[in-house]
Amino acid sequence: MIEPSALTRDAKLLPDTGEPGFGVYVHWPFCAAKCPYCDFNSHVRHQPVDQERYVAAFLKEITNARLMSGPKTVTSIFLGGGTPSLMKPETVDAILDGIARHWNVPDGIEITMEANPSSVEADRFRGYRAAGVNRVSLGVQALNDRDLKFLGRLHDVADALKAIRLARDIFPRMSFDLIYARPNQTVEEWDRELKEAISYAVDHLSLYQLTIEEGTPFYGLHKAGKLIVPDGDQSAALYEATQEITEREGLPAYEVSNHARPGAESRHNLTYWRYGDYAGIGPGAHGRLSRGGEKVATATERKPEAWLDLVERDGHGITEHERLGFDEQADELLLMGLRLKEGVDLARWQQLSGRDPDPKREEFLLEHGFIERIGNSRLRCTPAGMLILDSVVADLAC
């Protein structure tokens, strides 16, 4: 077991207020290699990326987002990708400085960076910390070399443990991801691996079931019958084991795939799930911005070079700009909020939708143990409901 550092135990972040907040998401689209399961907007470039040119474009898009959002107080910043840990610390510093020039950024807000163990260096991590990053999320994905190779990762277990040690020594907060429901994985194997992961974790884990996404190499293999993933019953058993083990070990689920010690939940992701506003900056980034009683969904050009050209020409890379009606907002609120253990604020949903939940549908879901009321103010999924979350959302949204 890796012992936590004094810095890790002494995280001085602002407390969670329970409000949705306002986040800024910055997408760095480049990776050293493309994983065969990944359908994220990530791209491999074999020549060095002109980071100074991209910084200038990020700053232009931040300026445009500020014009759209109006004055806001930022409650979290997230540097995602791709592989943001391929950025120079100077690049991160310039981006964070640009955000602080355009919105109010209080001391002590959560600033997260995603990192891959294969791209971790101590000096670079210290540079990110000096720039203001106070939380790192590591893409570990597995704790055995066989499955890391199967998942197309560039690191081995030794690299992963080194990255975890460095992250714990340098950053106030640290999380890492694992993927389960891998081919031929048993509940017993996952039990051992998950307990090992918890022994390394400080306060947060993200645990995702392997999904086969169209357009990925795994999709082609699966369609050809060359990649067999656990069936529904086995996947459910792995999910239930995940909930039981993390609950017992003090990292209960606060969202379908995310587990934390109380108070250590990801503030930025809570903004999404509580249906707050967020600015999406960079190639392929999505946003939700409210101003003057109107909520707008934005998306930017996905291809990095095309995005760069758009920003340099127009001051932003937005290719989709959709005004969301109240019914659409209510549906999104349900879709996101029912992922959370805290559930959905019913008054907010009723205000957006202009109606109460359909009593017959709600009664059916209550009787079958898929949802439950928390007093008169909130509605949430039960553990059984989380297994069929999409169906529950669809029933309530009708």
Sequence and secondary structure as in RCSB ss.txt:
>XXXX:A:sequence
MIEPSALTRDAKLLPDTGEPGFGVYVHWPFCAAKCPYCDFNSHVRHQPVDQERYVAAFLKEITNARLMSGPKTVT
SIFLGGGTPSLMKPETVDAILDGIARHWNVPDGIEITMEANPSSVEADRFRGYRAAGVNRVSLGVQALNDRDLKF
LGRLHDVADALKAIRLARDIFPRMSFDLIYARPNQTVEEWDRELKEAISYAVDHLSLYQLTIEEGTPFYGLHKAG
KLIVPDGDQSAALYEATQEITEREGLPAYEVSNHARPGAESRHNLTYWRYGDYAGIGPGAHGRLSRGGEKVATAT
ERKPEAWLDLVERDGHGITEHERLGFDEQADELLLMGLRLKEGVDLARWQQLSGRDPDPKREEFLLEHGFIERIG
NSRLRCTPAGMLILDSVVADLAC
>XXXX:A:secstr
     HHHHT       SS  EEEEEEE EESS  TT  SS EE SS   HHHHHHHHHHHHHHHHHHH S B  
EEEEEES GGGS HHHHHHHHHHHHHHSB  TT EEEEEE GGG  HHHHHHHHHHT  EEEEEEE SSHHHHHH
TT S  HHHHHHHHHHHHHH SEEEEEEEES TT  HHHHHHHHHHHHHH SSEEEEEE    TTSHHHHHHHTT
S     HHHHHHHHHHHHHHHHHTT  EEETTEEE TT S HHHHHHHTT EEEEESTT EEEEEETTEEEEEEE
 SSHHHHHHHHHHHS  EEEEEEE HHHHHHHHHHHHTTBTT EEHHHHHHHHSS   HHHHHHHHHTTSEEEET
TTEEEE HHHHTTHHHHHHHHH 
